[in-house]
Amino acid sequence: MPSGRFITRNSGVAIWRQIADQIRGDITAGKMASGARMPPEVELATRFDVNRHTIRSAIAALTKEGVLRAQQGRGTFVANSKKLTYRIGERTRFSQNVATQVRETKGILLSHRVEEATPEIAEALDMQPGQVIRIDTMHTADGSPVSCATAWFDAARVPNVVEDYRSSGSITFALKAAGIDDYLRKSTIIAARHADAEDLRHLRLSPGAIVLVATAINVDMEGRPIEYAKTRFAADRMEIAIENKSTT
């Protein structure tokens, strides 16, 4: 059962969000297993010293995010207490990363456009100022959205990346179609922030939710950058594991 830790009032963080975060933390810590039934609203309201409306807001947010599930006439239950693990190593591929953890993964093209490379993008792709192709994508696991990504490619090098991704749902396939049969992860920077409006919508999160942001550069086998990407993971659904290259 969720513990009744103290709520910090007038902190700038809504009380319902603090309660939702505490319940999520208890689930992640294994204090509530998948399928466990949530205590009644009145019990939670007493435990957190708030009214039932505030508890309903916290429960509704966690249900929207997929942490809890409501069954009419039965109550609210823990939907899934286990996070998916996204492993970052020399070769980082989403489908291979989670294939053994779920039944189905899917890549969805959300939008795309051609734009001028900013200094940051041009430096990451080691290119002269010019046009890049930007694609915005979403990945789902067993139908649940777990990540959104924005990726940039040198338009001169992979001109058909949009069409190839649209037909396959795979960056790996799209790069192979451009003659890039293999690629490696050069660098990854991980940070955390509150989800913005787009993340809230696509990842089905509630205001105040946290996303993990992985900013990455992938290079071909000659070390030339081919992709610069910023991937946002729903923090309550994914954890990131860094794998060291084998020295044996």
Secondary structure in CASP SS format (residue, H / E / C, confidence):
PFRMAT SS
TARGET T0000
AUTHOR 0000-0000-0000
METHOD secondary structure of the structure
MODEL  1
M C 1.00
P C 1.00
S C 1.00
G C 1.00
R C 1.00
F C 1.00
I C 1.00
T C 1.00
R C 1.00
N C 1.00
S C 1.00
G C 1.00
V C 1.00
A C 1.00
I H 1.00
W H 1.00
R H 1.00
Q H 1.00
I H 1.00
A H 1.00
D H 1.00
Q H 1.00
I H 1.00
R H 1.00
G H 1.00
D H 1.00
I H 1.00
T H 1.00
A C 1.00
G C 1.00
K C 1.00
M C 1.00
A C 1.00
S C 1.00
G C 1.00
A C 1.00
R E 1.00
M C 1.00
P C 1.00
P C 1.00
E H 1.00
V H 1.00
E H 1.00
L H 1.00
A H 1.00
T H 1.00
R H 1.00
F H 1.00
D C 1.00
V C 1.00
N C 1.00
R H 1.00
H H 1.00
T H 1.00
I H 1.00
R H 1.00
S H 1.00
A H 1.00
I H 1.00
A H 1.00
A H 1.00
L H 1.00
T H 1.00
K H 1.00
E C 1.00
G C 1.00
V C 1.00
L E 1.00
R E 1.00
A E 1.00
Q E 1.00
Q C 1.00
G C 1.00
R C 1.00
G E 1.00
T E 1.00
F E 1.00
V E 1.00
A C 1.00
N C 1.00
S C 1.00
K C 1.00
K C 1.00
L E 1.00
T E 1.00
Y E 1.00
R E 1.00
I E 1.00
G C 1.00
E C 1.00
R C 1.00
T C 1.00
R C 1.00
F H 1.00
S H 1.00
Q H 1.00
N H 1.00
V H 1.00
A C 1.00
T C 1.00
Q C 1.00
V C 1.00
R C 1.00
E C 1.00
T E 1.00
K E 1.00
G E 1.00
I E 1.00
L E 1.00
L E 1.00
S E 1.00
H E 1.00
R E 1.00
V E 1.00
E E 1.00
E E 1.00
A C 1.00
T C 1.00
P H 1.00
E H 1.00
I H 1.00
A H 1.00
E H 1.00
A H 1.00
L C 1.00
D C 1.00
M C 1.00
Q C 1.00
P C 1.00
G C 1.00
Q E 1.00
V E 1.00
I E 1.00
R E 1.00
I E 1.00
D E 1.00
T E 1.00
M E 1.00
H E 1.00
T E 1.00
A E 1.00
D C 1.00
G C 1.00
S E 1.00
P E 1.00
V E 1.00
S E 1.00
C E 1.00
A E 1.00
T E 1.00
A E 1.00
W E 1.00
F E 1.00
D E 1.00
A C 1.00
A C 1.00
R C 1.00
V C 1.00
P C 1.00
N C 1.00
V H 1.00
V H 1.00
E H 1.00
D H 1.00
Y H 1.00
R H 1.00
S H 1.00
S H 1.00
G C 1.00
S C 1.00
I H 1.00
T H 1.00
F H 1.00
A H 1.00
L H 1.00
K H 1.00
A H 1.00
A C 1.00
G C 1.00
I C 1.00
D C 1.00
D C 1.00
Y E 1.00
L E 1.00
R E 1.00
K E 1.00
S E 1.00
T E 1.00
I E 1.00
I E 1.00
A E 1.00
A E 1.00
R E 1.00
H E 1.00
A C 1.00
D C 1.00
A H 1.00
E H 1.00
D H 1.00
L H 1.00
R H 1.00
H H 1.00
L C 1.00
R C 1.00
L C 1.00
S C 1.00
P C 1.00
G C 1.00
A C 1.00
I E 1.00
V E 1.00
L E 1.00
V E 1.00
A E 1.00
T E 1.00
A E 1.00
I E 1.00
N E 1.00
V E 1.00
D E 1.00
M C 1.00
E C 1.00
G C 1.00
R C 1.00
P E 1.00
I E 1.00
E E 1.00
Y E 1.00
A E 1.00
K E 1.00
T E 1.00
R E 1.00
F E 1.00
A E 1.00
A C 1.00
D C 1.00
R C 1.00
M E 1.00
E E 1.00
I E 1.00
A E 1.00
I E 1.00
E C 1.00
N C 1.00
K C 1.00
S C 1.00
T C 1.00
T C 1.00
END
